[in-house]
Amino acid sequence: MPSPAQVPPPRTPAEWAAYYQLRYAVLRQPWQQPPGSERCPADDEPTTVHALLLAEEGPNEAPVALAVGMLQRTDAHRGQIRFMAVAPHAAGTGLGRRVLEHLEAQARAAGLAEILLHARESAVGFYTRLGYAVVGPSHTLFGVIPHFLMRKQL
């Protein structure tokens, strides 16, 4: 397992598949969204940072993602956290926090001064505990999932 400060990006095709599968399973599939909706053009931008925590696996097993997240640079001083997801059976174990703290460290290293994110209503408490402040209501995803714009100064 990587140290708490290190959360590697997906490296192999199997790791990328596990990364996107968790994003889909947690963030899209429960609302009957089509496969592929868990991806976005920013995934391929050179300044985008991806983070992936994997389950321990046997030598012949496919990787299984436990937690993922992405940091997208939005301008010279800001970044946006997107696509944070933790496997339901791993929720509450600190993996989401590890991914978020890693992405924040990467943002600081890149010289960013602020992170924005759009949190689902059910995740606002998680982000608040980690120093994010609610700016206000954001959008409603799929017509049913209220989001709130949140911000953290680095």
C-alpha positions in Angstrom: 0.0 0.0 0.0 1.3 3.5 -0.7 2.1 5.8 2.2 -0.7 8.2 3.2 1.0 11.0 1.3 1.3 9.0 -1.9 -1.6 7.9 -4.0 -0.5 6.8 -7.4 -2.3 7.5 -10.7 -3.5 4.5 -12.7 -0.6 3.2 -14.8 -1.6 0.1 -16.6 -4.6 -0.5 -18.9 -6.1 -2.8 -16.1 -5.6 0.0 -13.5 -7.3 2.5 -15.8 -10.2 0.1 -16.3 -10.6 -0.3 -12.5 -10.4 3.5 -12.1 -13.1 4.2 -14.6 -15.2 1.3 -13.4 -15.3 2.7 -9.8 -16.2 6.1 -11.2 -19.0 4.6 -13.2 -20.3 2.2 -10.5 -20.5 4.9 -7.8 -21.2 8.2 -9.7 -23.2 7.2 -12.8 -24.7 3.6 -12.8 -27.1 4.2 -9.8 -28.8 6.8 -11.9 -29.0 4.7 -15.0 -26.4 6.8 -16.9 -24.7 5.1 -19.8 -21.2 3.7 -19.7 -18.8 6.3 -20.8 -20.6 9.1 -18.9 -17.9 8.7 -16.1 -15.3 10.1 -18.5 -14.6 13.7 -19.5 -12.3 15.5 -21.9 -10.2 16.8 -18.9 -9.2 13.2 -18.1 -6.6 13.5 -20.9 -5.3 17.0 -20.2 -1.6 16.9 -19.3 -2.1 18.9 -16.1 -4.9 16.7 -14.8 -3.9 14.5 -11.8 -5.6 11.2 -11.2 -5.4 9.3 -7.9 -6.2 5.6 -7.5 -6.1 3.4 -4.3 -6.4 -0.3 -5.1 -7.4 -3.3 -3.1 -4.7 -5.8 -2.2 -4.8 -8.4 -5.0 -3.4 -11.8 -5.7 -0.9 -12.4 -8.5 -3.5 -13.3 -11.1 -6.3 -11.0 -10.1 -7.5 -7.9 -11.9 -7.0 -4.7 -10.0 -10.0 -3.5 -7.9 -10.3 0.2 -7.2 -11.3 1.2 -3.7 -11.0 5.0 -4.0 -10.4 7.5 -6.9 -10.3 11.2 -7.5 -9.1 13.7 -10.0 -7.6 17.2 -9.9 -8.2 19.4 -12.9 -6.3 22.7 -13.2 -8.8 25.4 -14.1 -6.5 28.4 -14.3 -3.1 29.6 -13.1 -4.2 29.7 -9.4 -7.1 27.3 -9.1 -7.9 23.6 -9.5 -11.1 21.6 -9.2 -11.5 18.3 -7.5 -13.8 16.0 -9.6 -15.0 12.4 -9.7 -14.2 11.5 -6.1 -15.6 8.0 -5.4 -15.1 5.4 -2.8 -16.3 1.8 -3.1 -19.3 1.4 -0.9 -17.7 -1.4 1.1 -14.7 0.9 1.8 -16.7 4.0 2.8 -15.7 5.4 6.2 -12.2 3.8 6.2 -10.3 7.0 5.5 -9.5 6.2 1.8 -11.5 9.2 0.5 -9.5 11.4 2.8 -6.2 10.0 1.6 -7.2 10.6 -2.0 -8.3 14.2 -1.3 -5.2 15.0 0.8 -3.0 13.7 -2.0 -4.8 15.8 -4.6 -4.5 18.8 -2.4 -0.7 18.2 -2.0 -0.4 17.9 -5.8 -2.3 21.2 -6.2 0.1 22.9 -3.7 3.1 21.5 -5.5 1.7 22.9 -8.8 1.4 26.4 -7.2 -2.3 26.4 -7.0 -3.8 28.6 -4.2 -7.4 27.4 -4.2 -9.5 24.3 -4.8 -13.1 24.3 -5.9 -15.4 21.4 -6.1 -19.1 20.6 -6.5 -20.1 18.3 -3.7 -23.2 16.1 -3.6 -25.4 17.1 -0.7 -24.5 13.8 1.0 -20.8 14.6 0.8 -20.8 18.2 2.1 -20.1 17.0 5.7 -17.0 15.1 4.5 -15.5 18.1 2.7 -16.5 20.5 5.5 -14.5 18.3 8.0 -11.5 18.6 5.7 -11.5 22.4 5.6 -13.8 23.2 2.6 -16.5 25.9 3.0 -19.8 25.9 1.2 -20.0 28.9 -1.2 -23.6 28.1 -2.2 -26.0 25.8 -4.1 -24.5 24.6 -7.4 -26.5 22.4 -9.7 -28.8 19.4 -9.6 -27.2 16.4 -11.4 -29.6 14.1 -13.3 -32.4 16.2 -12.0 -32.2 14.5 -8.5 -28.8 15.1 -6.9 -28.3 18.5 -5.4 -24.7 19.8 -5.4 -23.0 22.6 -3.5 -20.1 24.7 -4.7 -17.3 24.4 -2.1 -13.9 26.1 -1.8 -10.7 25.7 0.1 -7.7 28.0 0.2 -4.4 26.1 0.1 
